[in-house]
Amino acid sequence: MTEKIRIYLSDWQYNAGVVGLYNILDHAGDEVRIGDQYIEIDIEMLENFEEKYFNYFIETYEKVTDYHKIMNKLNILINLDDEQRLKIYEKNLNDINKILKRPPYEEIRKRIFDNQSNFKNVNKAILEKIKKELEKERNKILKKECIGHYNQRKRTSREPNAIIDKYINTNMLHIKKTCNEVKEYLEKDKSNFELDCFICGNKINNFGKGLSFLLNTFFDTNRKLSHIWNFSIDIEICPICKFVYYCVPAGFVTVYGKGLFINSNRSLQDLIKTNTTARMEALGILRSENEFSTYKILMNAINKQSRQNLHHELQDVQVIRYDDGKYRFNILSKDVLKVIRESEEEISSLMNIYYKIKQKTKWEYFNVYDNLMANILNNYNMFTLIHKLLIFKIAESDMIVTNYHMGHVMNLNIININYLKGVENMDKVKENRELVSKARKYGYYLRQKYLDRDPEADKNRIRGISYRLLNALKTRNSEMFMHNIITSYMYIGEIIPKNITLALENEEMLGIIGYAFVTGLNGGDYKDENNDNGGENDEN
Ligand SMILES: [Zn+2]
């Protein structure tokens, strides 16, 4: 009978390992049994595991490697005639040069250029030679690229876009040896063993290096002071758990040095599905490094998963992101998940929205979607973000460039009210929407009245009153807010709509009504340049 190993879910990091192990074996065509809280593998699956391990990374991530990039560039250049090549020569050539200087390519570069640091006067023949050499060493290069290199002395990963070195001290990555240890361990008589595995409780009999191969965690002894180091040496794990932890990098989705693991652990099935969706999102549409956002991946994965699980009760989800040498943890509570689900359209309308601010000579770029997601993950409301977007739009300064319109800001108002008021059922969603949409309409109506009297009102009066209202909102000063509303309506000679006075109820309502009102007040005629569902279809 084949010996089987059952591996149960535990904390987030172990779970990432379990998902990683599943991914590696599944990719290799092995049939892994999935229980509710465990996976079960046959001991035979450990044969050639090292190969399966690296193949998983190589084949999953090839599209986002330097190897892929350099091959594309070579193919472009090779297929041009000399004159054409000269035109787009330099930029592409510099890129190729840069890549060839990275450690996985060092050998090849030396072979071709005899220690010259750059190549000049490159002709088709040389380009083809490079291509041929690269093709010959494809697997070796890709493997090196995926592993990267953890620099123990500097305690950082040396290859920004590598994968494994973000999670594991690559100097301590010994797959084959650990697989053998697992096999030996299973055969051993463990009745005399006196220690317990820190993770799974299996009996063990000796100390090794514990969990110190895991980076950026409590167990990362390289980062800790000596007394903690002394403490953590007490932590020992069995070979099976070590083997699972080695698979952590395969459980995360890691693109351009940014990682994501969604610890949605209702069941193993769910955990695997959610993270597979995230991986497909991340690698499905190739984005450039600047456009890549773990937030977008997370959001799309969660939305897809929640559409498939509509009949399931939502559950809190733990999200772990790896960025800039650190793990970042957040919880998406089930209430927040509901808001995300009910505001999906509004949220996705903000996908490519940005503002940029000129700092001295450089433009600093801010993605509104990332801002919004950071707020959601950290449990902040959207008032500050709405405020910013309104001010930037009204300011019309040369130092600020924006690509959004008031429809986008309106969508943010809707997301915000859903977040603040909750969306326990469809009636509530509708009620929320109606409230902000009414407040916006009043603002829009006032705007029209101003413009009727003075077509230039946009440049002076409307801006002036907007600033004053925003100022009142920022300081949550309902008196100042109402004072400005009253004088505005006196100016156009009309009575204040009753609903606006709801703003006096409390600070939250002041923000909800107030910001929607100012959005409408600046709300243009909605024949906007960005005609991508700016939220104008809810006019009723
Ligand atoms: Zn164990």
Residues whose N, C-alpha, C, O or C-beta is under 5 A from the ligand:
A	BS01	ZN	C197 I199 C200 G201 N202 I237 C238 C241
